[in-house]
Amino acid sequence: MVLSFVVLLYGKDKIPNRYLALCTFAIGVWCIGQFFGAINSNKDNVLFWTRVNIGGAIFIPVFYLSFIYSFTGEIKAKRKIVITFFAIAFLFLLSDFTRFFIADVGPRFDYPFYLLPGPFYYLFPVYLIFAISLAFSNLKEFVKRSSGNRRNQTKYLFWASVLGFGGGITAFFPAFNIPLPSLAHYFVPLYVAITVYAILKHNLLDIRILVRTGLTYSVMTLLFSGFYILLLIMFSKFFQEITGWNSIYVTAVLVFVFISLFEPIRRIVQNALDRLFFHQKYEYARTIKDLSDAAVSIFNKEELLNKVTETIKSTMKVSSVEISSKDEEISGFDLSLPMKANGRIVGRLNLGHKMSGEMFSKEDIDLLSTLANQVAISIENSNLHQQILHSDKLAALGTMAAGLAHEIKNPLASMKGMTQVLPENILDKEFIDKYLDIIPRQIDRINSIVEKLMKVAKSKDISKEDVDLKDVLSEIIKLVENNCEKRNILLHLDVCSLIVEGNREQLMQAFMNLVLNALDAMQYGGDLFIKTKFEGEKGLIVVSDTGEGISKENLGKIFDPFFTTKENGTGMGLAIFYRIITEHNGIVKVESEKGKGTTFKIWLYIKQKG
């Protein structure tokens, strides 16, 4: 009876759920009639409850057949058969309270009162066997053409039905004077137990959320009731003697304690039950939630979309995942969810069928809807981030043009001046020697500037491999150790293995530029700290110096090409560093205070922990 209400309450809009609810309700009526008939000693009362018992039993076959046809998707095709069986069931019900169906009750073998069949009753087992045979035949064919979780669902349903109806048929033995015991009251509970297991384990009717919630609060009720009674007895017996408080104060204290503890204990119980009965759902729900939380911090649009689609595909075991624009026509997907940001639909999250064959549950859809909206916000953030980057690039381009003009103008001015006076001094050997010395050096200087500029601008595909940043940083330290000793700079190295996918040569160049920049900031000695650690899926590299620091107005310009505060600097080192890190999908954060030093924090995705 309870199962019928649970199934109907949660899945009343689904036809299979309705018929299973009716079937289990009919079984409940049969059980109630059996129970009250068994505990009564008055013949008239036993006869009444026997008619109630059979009234429920009459509808079990037709409700079960309807459930199977709707479960296998053939209810419309088998409509005439179902109507015929309903007509027979109602005819039986009309005769149930007459002597034509149940003549009387009387002694049978070890039973003091048992059903004595009327003439119509002999048709009842024929009706039951015929209905169940049709249902079993339909289930057997469905098992052959189904796969994955749907196949497992059908198998559990089939064997639950075999046990339930196989045991139920034995109820006819005493009625027909066959000297075999009735085992129906043993086997019917097995049918219910296996059906409940199929719901919990294989999501038979997509009501696991309600069962999960009900199970949680049932356990909570038992726990709190037990503790409440125990504590009430203890407080009443001991606490009242010490304090003199009466029971109303004790009850108030206990109520306050239980209200305070309810939510944390509920979470503990819920997690324990999820791990025990809903392990797969628990794991993938947690993964989807973690992905939803992580999505808002990813600004690279391509990286975001790849991560979302791959995680959903592998976690939920779906055939395909695609994120499309809001106006794009879509087909071939089982589920399509709108992605909303700021009240606007910015795209759609489309999923193919589950490889297990099961349908998307309400819990699935709720989780995915939350994720879709988080991804939509992340896409909007990514677009905004790209706009900001574009603005920054335009500003940097102006700075770079000014810097380039300044850097090239100086050597060109020297070359122009020397060239202008060359005709007058063509025979002056000392002048010619000076000319041949200065001109090539100025040309080399211009060439060097152009090469560095090309390194900043270069963004071609690079070969990547597994690179251990511990090795890269250790090698850099070896190269700068002597320089540090001469400048009275102390090195503090605390690095662990961080394996990233990248280009070793470029990463070496990037971190070398960063370290050299830190050393240049400490003209009068100091401390250089290099530390690495894990932060989730990323590795964090921290490079700190105790140098002169960077002013707030200059902090936003340090990665611009040609921007420098050094007398002899080119302003290219940090620009090259930043370009390489961003090409490796890294994130850079700078903290600095004038006169106290600078800290660079670099996050790179790790391939594996070393």
FENZI-V433253 format. One record per residue. N is the residue number from 1. RES is the residue in three letters. SS is DSSP state (hx for helix, st for strand, lp for the rest). OMEGA is omega in whole degrees, 0 to 359 (999 if undefined). NEAR is the number of other C-alpha atoms within 10 Angstrom. Layout:
N;RES;SS;OMEGA;NEAR + N;RES;SS;OMEGA;NEAR
This chain:
1;MET;lp;180;16 + 2;VAL;hx;180;11 + 3;LEU;hx;181;18 + 4;SER;hx;180;20 + 5;PHE;hx;178;16 + 6;VAL;hx;181;17 + 7;VAL;hx;182;26 + 8;LEU;hx;182;21 + 9;LEU;hx;185;15 + 10;TYR;hx;187;18 + 11;GLY;hx;184;18 + 12;LYS;lp;179;15 + 13;ASP;lp;180;10 + 14;LYS;lp;185;15 + 15;ILE;hx;179;18 + 16;PRO;hx;179;24 + 17;ASN;hx;180;25 + 18;ARG;hx;183;22 + 19;TYR;hx;177;25 + 20;LEU;hx;177;25 + 21;ALA;hx;179;26 + 22;LEU;hx;180;24 + 23;CYS;hx;180;25 + 24;THR;hx;175;23 + 25;PHE;hx;178;21 + 26;ALA;hx;176;25 + 27;ILE;hx;178;23 + 28;GLY;hx;177;20 + 29;VAL;hx;178;21 + 30;TRP;hx;181;24 + 31;CYS;hx;180;22 + 32;ILE;hx;178;18 + 33;GLY;hx;178;23 + 34;GLN;hx;185;19 + 35;PHE;hx;183;15 + 36;PHE;hx;174;17 + 37;GLY;hx;182;24 + 38;ALA;hx;184;16 + 39;ILE;hx;180;10 + 40;ASN;lp;176;14 + 41;SER;lp;178;12 + 42;ASN;lp;186;10 + 43;LYS;hx;181;16 + 44;ASP;hx;178;13 + 45;ASN;hx;179;14 + 46;VAL;hx;179;24 + 47;LEU;hx;179;24 + 48;PHE;hx;183;16 + 49;TRP;hx;175;22 + 50;THR;hx;178;28 + 51;ARG;hx;175;25 + 52;VAL;hx;178;22 + 53;ASN;hx;182;23 + 54;ILE;hx;176;26 + 55;GLY;hx;175;23 + 56;GLY;hx;183;22 + 57;ALA;hx;181;24 + 58;ILE;hx;186;25 + 59;PHE;hx;179;24 + 60;ILE;hx;182;27 + 61;PRO;hx;185;24 + 62;VAL;hx;176;28 + 63;PHE;hx;180;25 + 64;TYR;hx;179;23 + 65;LEU;hx;179;26 + 66;SER;hx;178;29 + 67;PHE;hx;181;23 + 68;ILE;hx;180;26 + 69;TYR;hx;179;24 + 70;SER;hx;178;21 + 71;PHE;hx;181;21 + 72;THR;lp;177;16 + 73;GLY;lp;184;14 + 74;GLU;lp;184;13 + 75;ILE;lp;180;19 + 76;LYS;lp;180;10 + 77;ALA;lp;183;11 + 78;LYS;lp;186;14 + 79;ARG;hx;182;12 + 80;LYS;hx;179;11 + 81;ILE;hx;181;15 + 82;VAL;hx;180;18 + 83;ILE;hx;179;13 + 84;THR;hx;181;11 + 85;PHE;hx;175;21 + 86;PHE;hx;179;18 + 87;ALA;hx;178;12 + 88;ILE;hx;181;15 + 89;ALA;hx;180;22 + 90;PHE;hx;175;14 + 91;LEU;hx;176;13 + 92;PHE;hx;182;21 + 93;LEU;hx;179;20 + 94;LEU;hx;181;11 + 95;SER;hx;185;17 + 96;ASP;hx;182;22 + 97;PHE;lp;174;18 + 98;THR;lp;180;13 + 99;ARG;lp;179;15 + 100;PHE;lp;181;15 + 101;PHE;lp;176;23 + 102;ILE;st;184;21 + 103;ALA;st;183;18 + 104;ASP;st;169;21 + 105;VAL;st;181;19 + 106;GLY;st;182;15 + 107;PRO;st;176;13 + 108;ARG;st;179;18 + 109;PHE;lp;182;13 + 110;ASP;lp;182;9 + 111;TYR;st;178;12 + 112;PRO;st;176;12 + 113;PHE;st;175;21 + 114;TYR;st;183;21 + 115;LEU;st;173;23 + 116;LEU;st;190;20 + 117;PRO;st;169;18 + 118;GLY;lp;184;17 + 119;PRO;lp;181;12 + 120;PHE;lp;185;16 + 121;TYR;hx;182;20 + 122;TYR;hx;177;14 + 123;LEU;hx;184;12 + 124;PHE;hx;179;19 + 125;PRO;hx;178;13 + 126;VAL;hx;177;11 + 127;TYR;hx;182;16 + 128;LEU;hx;183;20 + 129;ILE;hx;181;14 + 130;PHE;hx;180;13 + 131;ALA;hx;182;21 + 132;ILE;hx;178;21 + 133;SER;hx;177;13 + 134;LEU;hx;180;15 + 135;ALA;hx;181;21 + 136;PHE;hx;179;17 + 137;SER;hx;179;10 + 138;ASN;hx;178;16 + 139;LEU;hx;182;19 + 140;LYS;hx;179;14 + 141;GLU;hx;180;11 + 142;PHE;hx;178;19 + 143;VAL;hx;182;17 + 144;LYS;hx;185;9 + 145;ARG;hx;178;9 + 146;SER;lp;181;15 + 147;SER;lp;175;16 + 148;GLY;hx;184;12 + 149;ASN;hx;179;19 + 150;ARG;hx;178;19 + 151;ARG;hx;178;19 + 152;ASN;hx;177;20 + 153;GLN;hx;184;22 + 154;THR;hx;179;23 + 155;LYS;hx;179;17 + 156;TYR;hx;180;19 + 157;LEU;hx;181;20 + 158;PHE;hx;184;20 + 159;TRP;hx;174;15 + 160;ALA;hx;180;22 + 161;SER;hx;178;23 + 162;VAL;hx;180;16 + 163;LEU;hx;183;18 + 164;GLY;hx;182;21 + 165;PHE;hx;176;20 + 166;GLY;hx;177;15 + 167;GLY;hx;182;19 + 168;GLY;hx;181;18 + 169;ILE;lp;181;15 + 170;THR;lp;177;18 + 171;ALA;hx;179;17 + 172;PHE;hx;187;19 + 173;PHE;hx;180;15 + 174;PRO;hx;181;20 + 175;ALA;hx;180;20 + 176;PHE;lp;176;13 + 177;ASN;lp;176;11 + 178;ILE;lp;187;13 + 179;PRO;lp;176;11 + 180;LEU;lp;183;12 + 181;PRO;lp;173;14 + 182;SER;lp;181;17 + 183;LEU;lp;186;15 + 184;ALA;hx;184;19 + 185;HIS;hx;175;17 + 186;TYR;hx;188;13 + 187;PHE;hx;180;20 + 188;VAL;hx;175;20 + 189;PRO;hx;176;16 + 190;LEU;hx;178;16 + 191;TYR;hx;180;23 + 192;VAL;hx;182;17 + 193;ALA;hx;181;14 + 194;ILE;hx;177;18 + 195;THR;hx;177;22 + 196;VAL;hx;179;18 + 197;TYR;hx;179;16 + 198;ALA;hx;177;20 + 199;ILE;hx;183;20 + 200;LEU;hx;188;19 + 201;LYS;hx;187;17 + 202;HIS;hx;173;20 + 203;ASN;lp;186;21 + 204;LEU;lp;184;24 + 205;LEU;lp;177;23 + 206;ASP;lp;178;22 + 207;ILE;lp;184;21 + 208;ARG;hx;182;25 + 209;ILE;hx;180;16 + 210;LEU;hx;178;15 + 211;VAL;hx;181;18 + 212;ARG;hx;180;17 + 213;THR;hx;179;12 + 214;GLY;hx;179;13 + 215;LEU;hx;179;16 + 216;THR;hx;183;20 + 217;TYR;hx;174;15 + 218;SER;hx;178;12 + 219;VAL;hx;179;15 + 220;MET;hx;180;17 + 221;THR;hx;179;12 + 222;LEU;hx;181;11 + 223;LEU;hx;184;12 + 224;PHE;hx;178;16 + 225;SER;hx;180;12 + 226;GLY;hx;180;12 + 227;PHE;hx;181;14 + 228;TYR;hx;180;17 + 229;ILE;hx;180;11 + 230;LEU;hx;181;11 + 231;LEU;hx;179;15 + 232;LEU;hx;178;17 + 233;ILE;hx;181;12 + 234;MET;hx;181;12 + 235;PHE;hx;182;19 + 236;SER;hx;185;16 + 237;LYS;hx;187;11 + 238;PHE;hx;187;12 + 239;PHE;hx;182;16 + 240;GLN;hx;179;15 + 241;GLU;hx;183;11 + 242;ILE;hx;187;9 + 243;THR;hx;184;8 + 244;GLY;lp;179;10 + 245;TRP;lp;176;13 + 246;ASN;lp;189;13 + 247;SER;hx;181;14 + 248;ILE;hx;177;9 + 249;TYR;hx;178;11 + 250;VAL;hx;179;16 + 251;THR;hx;180;16 + 252;ALA;hx;178;10 + 253;VAL;hx;181;11 + 254;LEU;hx;179;17 + 255;VAL;hx;179;13 + 256;PHE;hx;180;10 + 257;VAL;hx;183;12 + 258;PHE;hx;176;14 + 259;ILE;hx;180;9 + 260;SER;hx;185;11 + 261;LEU;hx;190;12 + 262;PHE;hx;186;12 + 263;GLU;hx;178;11 + 264;PRO;hx;179;10 + 265;ILE;hx;178;15 + 266;ARG;hx;179;15 + 267;ARG;hx;179;12 + 268;ILE;hx;180;12 + 269;VAL;hx;181;17 + 270;GLN;hx;179;19 + 271;ASN;hx;180;15 + 272;ALA;hx;179;14 + 273;LEU;hx;177;18 + 274;ASP;hx;180;17 + 275;ARG;hx;185;14 + 276;LEU;hx;187;11 + 277;PHE;hx;186;15 + 278;PHE;lp;189;19 + 279;HIS;hx;183;15 + 280;GLN;hx;178;15 + 281;LYS;hx;181;17 + 282;TYR;hx;183;15 + 283;GLU;hx;184;14 + 284;TYR;hx;176;18 + 285;ALA;hx;179;18 + 286;ARG;hx;179;13 + 287;THR;hx;180;16 + 288;ILE;hx;179;21 + 289;LYS;hx;179;16 + 290;ASP;hx;178;12 + 291;LEU;hx;179;18 + 292;SER;hx;179;21 + 293;ASP;hx;183;13 + 294;ALA;hx;186;16 + 295;ALA;hx;184;22 + 296;VAL;lp;183;18 + 297;SER;lp;180;12 + 298;ILE;lp;184;17 + 299;PHE;lp;177;20 + 300;ASN;lp;187;16 + 301;LYS;hx;181;18 + 302;GLU;hx;179;11 + 303;GLU;hx;180;12 + 304;LEU;hx;183;19 + 305;LEU;hx;178;18 + 306;ASN;hx;181;12 + 307;LYS;hx;181;16 + 308;VAL;hx;183;22 + 309;THR;hx;181;17 + 310;GLU;hx;181;13 + 311;THR;hx;179;17 + 312;ILE;hx;183;19 + 313;LYS;hx;183;18 + 314;SER;hx;184;13 + 315;THR;hx;184;15 + 316;MET;hx;178;21 + 317;LYS;lp;177;15 + 318;VAL;st;185;17 + 319;SER;lp;181;15 + 320;SER;lp;176;19 + 321;VAL;st;180;21 + 322;GLU;st;174;18 + 323;ILE;st;184;20 + 324;SER;st;176;17 + 325;SER;lp;186;14 + 326;LYS;lp;184;16 + 327;ASP;lp;183;10 + 328;GLU;lp;177;8 + 329;GLU;lp;182;7 + 330;ILE;lp;177;13 + 331;SER;lp;177;9 + 332;GLY;lp;179;10 + 333;PHE;lp;178;15 + 334;ASP;lp;184;15 + 335;LEU;st;177;16 + 336;SER;st;185;20 + 337;LEU;st;178;18 + 338;PRO;st;177;20 + 339;MET;st;187;27 + 340;LYS;st;175;20 + 341;ALA;st;181;19 + 342;ASN;lp;177;10 + 343;GLY;lp;180;8 + 344;ARG;st;174;11 + 345;ILE;st;183;15 + 346;VAL;st;180;20 + 347;GLY;st;179;22 + 348;ARG;st;175;23 + 349;LEU;st;186;25 + 350;ASN;st;181;21 + 351;LEU;st;173;24 + 352;GLY;lp;183;18 + 353;HIS;lp;175;19 + 354;LYS;st;181;18 + 355;MET;lp;180;14 + 356;SER;lp;181;16 + 357;GLY;lp;181;15 + 358;GLU;lp;182;19 + 359;MET;lp;174;17 + 360;PHE;lp;181;15 + 361;SER;lp;177;15 + 362;LYS;hx;178;13 + 363;GLU;hx;176;15 + 364;ASP;hx;185;15 + 365;ILE;hx;178;14 + 366;ASP;hx;180;11 + 367;LEU;hx;183;16 + 368;LEU;hx;177;22 + 369;SER;hx;177;18 + 370;THR;hx;179;17 + 371;LEU;hx;181;23 + 372;ALA;hx;180;24 + 373;ASN;hx;176;24 + 374;GLN;hx;179;21 + 375;VAL;hx;178;30 + 376;ALA;hx;178;25 + 377;ILE;hx;180;19 + 378;SER;hx;178;24 + 379;ILE;hx;177;25 + 380;GLU;hx;178;18 + 381;ASN;hx;180;19 + 382;SER;hx;179;20 + 383;ASN;hx;178;15 + 384;LEU;hx;179;13 + 385;HIS;hx;179;15 + 386;GLN;hx;178;15 + 387;GLN;hx;178;12 + 388;ILE;hx;179;12 + 389;LEU;hx;180;13 + 390;HIS;hx;178;12 + 391;SER;hx;179;12 + 392;ASP;hx;181;15 + 393;LYS;hx;178;14 + 394;LEU;hx;178;12 + 395;ALA;hx;180;13 + 396;ALA;hx;180;19 + 397;LEU;hx;177;14 + 398;GLY;hx;178;14 + 399;THR;hx;182;17 + 400;MET;hx;180;20 + 401;ALA;hx;179;13 + 402;ALA;hx;180;14 + 403;GLY;hx;180;19 + 404;LEU;hx;179;18 + 405;ALA;hx;181;11 + 406;HIS;hx;184;12 + 407;GLU;hx;182;16 + 408;ILE;hx;183;17 + 409;LYS;hx;182;13 + 410;ASN;hx;179;14 + 411;PRO;hx;178;19 + 412;LEU;hx;179;16 + 413;ALA;hx;178;12 + 414;SER;hx;181;13 + 415;MET;hx;180;18 + 416;LYS;hx;180;13 + 417;GLY;hx;180;11 + 418;MET;hx;183;18 + 419;THR;hx;181;14 + 420;GLN;hx;182;10 + 421;VAL;hx;181;11 + 422;LEU;hx;181;15 + 423;PRO;hx;182;9 + 424;GLU;hx;185;9 + 425;ASN;hx;185;14 + 426;ILE;lp;181;11 + 427;LEU;lp;180;10 + 428;ASP;lp;184;10 + 429;LYS;hx;181;10 + 430;GLU;hx;179;10 + 431;PHE;hx;180;15 + 432;ILE;hx;178;15 + 433;ASP;hx;179;10 + 434;LYS;hx;180;11 + 435;TYR;hx;181;15 + 436;LEU;hx;177;10 + 437;ASP;hx;186;11 + 438;ILE;hx;186;15 + 439;ILE;hx;179;18 + 440;PRO;hx;181;12 + 441;ARG;hx;179;13 + 442;GLN;hx;176;18 + 443;ILE;hx;178;15 + 444;ASP;hx;180;12 + 445;ARG;hx;177;17 + 446;ILE;hx;180;18 + 447;ASN;hx;179;13 + 448;SER;hx;179;12 + 449;ILE;hx;180;18 + 450;VAL;hx;179;14 + 451;GLU;hx;179;12 + 452;LYS;hx;178;19 + 453;LEU;hx;178;18 + 454;MET;hx;178;12 + 455;LYS;hx;178;15 + 456;VAL;hx;185;20 + 457;ALA;hx;186;13 + 458;LYS;lp;179;12 + 459;SER;lp;181;11 + 460;LYS;lp;178;7 + 461;ASP;lp;180;7 + 462;ILE;lp;177;11 + 463;SER;lp;183;9 + 464;LYS;lp;179;13 + 465;GLU;st;175;12 + 466;ASP;st;182;15 + 467;VAL;st;176;20 + 468;ASP;st;183;21 + 469;LEU;hx;176;24 + 470;LYS;hx;179;19 + 471;ASP;hx;181;17 + 472;VAL;hx;182;17 + 473;LEU;hx;179;22 + 474;SER;hx;179;13 + 475;GLU;hx;179;13 + 476;ILE;hx;180;18 + 477;ILE;hx;179;18 + 478;LYS;hx;182;10 + 479;LEU;hx;185;12 + 480;VAL;hx;183;15 + 481;GLU;hx;182;14 + 482;ASN;hx;179;12 + 483;ASN;hx;180;13 + 484;CYS;hx;179;19 + 485;GLU;hx;181;12 + 486;LYS;hx;183;9 + 487;ARG;hx;181;16 + 488;ASN;lp;178;15 + 489;ILE;st;179;21 + 490;LEU;st;180;14 + 491;LEU;st;177;17 + 492;HIS;st;185;14 + 493;LEU;st;177;15 + 494;ASP;st;186;12 + 495;VAL;lp;174;17 + 496;CYS;lp;181;18 + 497;SER;lp;173;17 + 498;LEU;st;181;26 + 499;ILE;st;177;21 + 500;VAL;st;175;23 + 501;GLU;st;183;18 + 502;GLY;st;179;22 + 503;ASN;lp;186;16 + 504;ARG;hx;183;19 + 505;GLU;hx;181;11 + 506;GLN;hx;178;16 + 507;LEU;hx;177;19 + 508;MET;hx;180;19 + 509;GLN;hx;182;17 + 510;ALA;hx;183;20 + 511;PHE;hx;174;24 + 512;MET;hx;177;21 + 513;ASN;hx;181;20 + 514;LEU;hx;180;20 + 515;VAL;hx;179;22 + 516;LEU;hx;177;15 + 517;ASN;hx;179;15 + 518;ALA;hx;180;25 + 519;LEU;hx;179;23 + 520;ASP;hx;181;17 + 521;ALA;lp;182;20 + 522;MET;lp;183;21 + 523;GLN;lp;184;13 + 524;TYR;lp;179;12 + 525;GLY;lp;181;18 + 526;GLY;st;181;18 + 527;ASP;st;176;19 + 528;LEU;st;181;22 + 529;PHE;st;175;17 + 530;ILE;st;184;21 + 531;LYS;st;175;17 + 532;THR;st;175;22 + 533;LYS;st;180;16 + 534;PHE;st;172;17 + 535;GLU;st;182;12 + 536;GLY;lp;180;9 + 537;GLU;lp;184;12 + 538;LYS;st;171;19 + 539;GLY;st;180;25 + 540;LEU;st;176;20 + 541;ILE;st;181;23 + 542;VAL;st;177;20 + 543;VAL;st;183;21 + 544;SER;st;174;21 + 545;ASP;st;179;26 + 546;THR;lp;183;22 + 547;GLY;lp;188;24 + 548;GLU;lp;178;19 + 549;GLY;lp;183;20 + 550;ILE;lp;180;21 + 551;SER;lp;182;12 + 552;LYS;hx;182;12 + 553;GLU;hx;180;7 + 554;ASN;hx;187;11 + 555;LEU;hx;181;14 + 556;GLY;lp;184;12 + 557;LYS;lp;192;17 + 558;ILE;lp;180;19 + 559;PHE;lp;177;19 + 560;ASP;lp;177;25 + 561;PRO;lp;177;27 + 562;PHE;lp;176;27 + 563;PHE;lp;180;22 + 564;THR;lp;174;19 + 565;THR;lp;181;12 + 566;LYS;lp;183;10 + 567;GLU;lp;183;6 + 568;ASN;lp;182;7 + 569;GLY;lp;178;13 + 570;THR;lp;181;17 + 571;GLY;lp;183;20 + 572;MET;lp;186;22 + 573;GLY;hx;181;26 + 574;LEU;hx;177;23 + 575;ALA;hx;178;24 + 576;ILE;hx;178;26 + 577;PHE;hx;184;22 + 578;TYR;hx;180;23 + 579;ARG;hx;181;18 + 580;ILE;hx;181;24 + 581;ILE;hx;180;20 + 582;THR;hx;176;12 + 583;GLU;hx;175;14 + 584;HIS;lp;179;19 + 585;ASN;lp;180;14 + 586;GLY;lp;178;17 + 587;ILE;st;181;16 + 588;VAL;st;175;16 + 589;LYS;st;183;10 + 590;VAL;st;174;16 + 591;GLU;st;182;14 + 592;SER;st;176;20 + 593;GLU;st;184;16 + 594;LYS;lp;178;12 + 595;GLY;lp;183;12 + 596;LYS;lp;178;12 + 597;GLY;st;185;21 + 598;THR;st;176;20 + 599;THR;st;174;20 + 600;PHE;st;175;17 + 601;LYS;st;183;16 + 602;ILE;st;176;19 + 603;TRP;st;176;21 + 604;LEU;st;178;24 + 605;TYR;st;180;20 + 606;ILE;lp;177;22 + 607;LYS;lp;178;17 + 608;GLN;st;176;15 + 609;LYS;st;182;14 + 610;GLY;lp;999;12
